[in-house]
């Protein structure tokens, strides 16, 4: 059972690294079409990751007996909600090359 848990945690870590790399590529890109494509790719990796992390990790932590674990779970849930809201906000912004969109990317 421990091997499965380690594998899941490694997958989650790998997802974080991939999304981080994509965010850097988006920030460095000076082409609107490429930014749209990279943002879409990042979103398609990020949102399922958030859902899996929520189900696998945070819900269990929130239901735990340790106060620190529960707090960590609640913080993770809150962060995920903010990330989803930020992604939705950015999708609705038409100009991926604008200073405003770039600022929102930094927030994300």
N, C-alpha and C positions, 0 to 999 in steps of 0.2 A: 504493500500500500504506500509506503514511503516513497518508492521510486516513482509512482504515479504523481504524487504531490510535487516532488522535485521537478518532474517533467512539466507539469502545469505551470509552476512558478518560473521555470526557465522560459517557457513559451511567452508568458506575460512580460518577462524582462526583455525578451527579443522584440516583442511588439513595441515596447517603450523605445527601444533603440531605433527601430525602423521609423516610427512616427517622428522621433527627434530628428533623424536624418532628413526626412521629407520636409519638416518645418524649416530646416536650414536651407534646403534646396529652394523652397518657395521664397524665402527671404532673400536669397542671393539672385534669384531670377529677375531679369529685366525685360521679360517677354510676357505680355498679358495672357496669351494662349497657353503658354507653358505653366504659368501660375495656376490657371484654371484647372489644367490637367493634373498637376501635382497636388493641388488642394483636394480635388476629387479623389485621387488615389489615397491621400492621407486620411480623408474622411472615411473612405471605405475600409481602411484598416483600423482606424480609431474607434468608430462607433461599435462595431462588433466586439472589439477588445473591452470597451467600457462595460458592455452587457455581460460578457464572460467574467470579467473581474468582479463585477457586482454580485453575480450569482455564486461564483466559486469562493470568493474571499470575503467581501464586505458583509454580506448577509450573515455568514457564519460568525464573523467577528462581532457583529451587532447583537447576536443571540448568545454570545459567550458569557461566562461568569466573571471574567476579569474586567474591571472598570477601564483600564488602559486599552484593552482590546476593543471594547465597545466604543470608546471614544474614537479610536483609529478607524473603525468601521463607519461610524457616523460621519467623520471628516471625509473619508473616501467617497461616501455616497454624495455628500454635499459638493465635493469637487467635481464629481462626474456630472452632476446636474448643471453646474456652472459651465463645464466644458461643452456639454450638449447645447446649452443656450448660446454660447459664444459661436459655435459652429453654425447654428441656425442663423444667427445675426449676420455672420460673414457671408453666408450663402445668399442672403437677400441684398447684399451690397453689390452693385453692378460693376464697379471699376476696381479690379484687383491691383491696379498700378497706383491707385490713389494713396496719398499719405494717410488718410483715415483708415483704409483697409489694411495697410501695412502696420499701422499702430494696433489695430485689432488683432492682427496676426501675432504681434509681440505679446499681447495679453494672453492669447491662446497658448 
